[in-house]
């Protein structure tokens, strides 16, 4: 009996469980926004919109950390609040530095993804099933006492002046 293995879950089940334990939508939006801001200057868009120079280096300094914030959301979901706030702040900063924030699409995706990451909560572990016997043992002191609401309780009389 000690040498037998418990059958493991299917690979698809393990992937689903891994995805459920991470803010996947937020990570995809944040990483997508960072990647869009990284790639946009190299696509050959009109020079009137994208001006190389100092803004290019500042755009790299904003879009690369935004892309990495999406990676952090996938790899370390316990850092979701820090990564979410950082992603939203970087997306707002990208409006100034990244050629109109990746033509606004990247900034909006980064802000929405950062907000989703900040709001995401991990799923709770299922509680063990309770039985009637366990509930009876949990609160024996309340057995037999009538249930009273606040308006049914007797109030002590006020002292006479």
Secondary structure, 3 states (H helix, E strand, C coil): CCCCCCCCCCHHHHHHHHHHCCCHHHHHHHHHHHHHHHHHCCCCCCCCCCCCCHHHHHHHHHHHHHHHHHHHHHHCHHHHHHHHHHHHHHHHHHHHHCHHHHHCHHHHHHHHHHHHHHHCCCCCCCCCCCCHHHHHHHCHHHCCCCCCCCCCCCCCCCCCC
